[in-house]
Amino acid sequence: MVEMLSKSKNNAMIAVMWLNMRYLFIILVGLLISGCAKTSVQATDELWEQWQAIDDLIQADYPDAPPVILVNGWNGSEFTWPDVKTLHRVEDQMQRDIYFFTYRTGLLGGPFPPIEVLEEKLGQYLLPFKQVDVIAHSMGGLIVRQYLSHHSEHPIRRLLFLSTPHFGTNAASLLESLASVSAEGNLQADEMQVGSDFLWQLNLQEGQEMQGIEVLNAYVDGDSILNRDLVVSSSSAWLPWAANVSVNTGDHHALTLGLMKYDFILTFLSSGALPDLASMPKRRDLWLRVRDGKGKSVPLTANTLRRLNARLQPKRHGISVCCERPSSLYDSLRKSLVVNDIQPKDVLWLTQRNGRKPLTVKKTGNMEKYRQPVTLQELLFQAPK
């Protein structure tokens, strides 16, 4: 009987996998058909026209005004932004030039430069300018923040973040897994994982890198799955050390494609005036690190933490460890415990064993400590006397 149930279960799993493969095949065929709707000559001609239009756009028409620099995100390019005709209208309205800062990036694995390298590329790009305003989308915002953290002298006057994963994105973990088929993986994905050492070091500065700059942070926070950023959650997109504004409809690219749609974008770039600000997201997450009495990092696993609800019942979900691969160019691999969606009466008991002797147990999880959607906390384990 057991053997029959096991075979039945296996057959069901095979059927589900086959069904998923059929759906994937149908989608791929659909994309192939849609891609073949134009001849290769037509597609090539249109692409040349677009590049020629972009080349015309980035000519200096307003040399005496601070230009606007567009910094695309992960897997992005000049085509992340609205079409060239729209960008020409933005230029005419603001009487300022628009330029692109682009870099090597890709969806899957490859020798793409990490953010610490891209910050230097951005620094070289900005050298000729006395003053600029910057619009940065998604990972582009992390590049700009990293640049500012190492360049106290810079030309940036105003900075607008659009859907930036200030505290990481789960999509990066997924794509990092896909990229792991190649030896080098995807360093950009590594750095954007929730709890990565790169993001820990960046956010440990608590926004000091942006001092002296007018900053507005915008993100999508819809009330349905059809009107929500499925790449970056609101708790990750919220920047505790800046003015925040949210829009209630769209996806991860809604703000980049809507430069003319959202009045607050051009108003901020023109005068620095801020719109009505968003309320802080209610969700609270915790990134946790532990050091021993000698200051050395304590290795962590998901079993290091016991999570109990208000009734002191175990809650095993919502605890993970990041990361398995190095996610910072200048620091050694350090792991963080990530605790998602902490509730007001959750109890978190942190334990660690040295051989058979338990080290000091530390109780954490007091919601009053968490004054922002994501809190970074480092604890010290004292060895027993």
Secondary structure, 3 states (H helix, E strand, C coil): CHHHHHHHHHHHHHHHHHHHHHHHHHHHHHHHHHHCCCCHHHHHHHHHHHHHHHHHHCCCCCCCCCCEEEECCCCCCHHHCCCHHHHHHHHHHHCCCEEEECCCCCCCCCCCCCHHHHHHHHHHHHCCCCCEEEEEECHHHHHHHHHHHHCCCCCEEEEEEECCCCCCCHHHHHHHHHHCCCCCCCHHHHHCCCCCHHHHHHHCCCCHHHCCCEEEEEEECCCCHHHCCCCCCHHHHCCCCCEEEEECCCCCCHHHHCCCCCHHHHHHHHHCCCCCCCCCCCCCEEEEEEECCCCCECCCCHHHEEEECCCCCECCCCEEEECCCCCCCCCCCCCEEEECCCCCCCEEEECCEECCEECCCEEECCHHHCCCCEEEEEEECCCCC
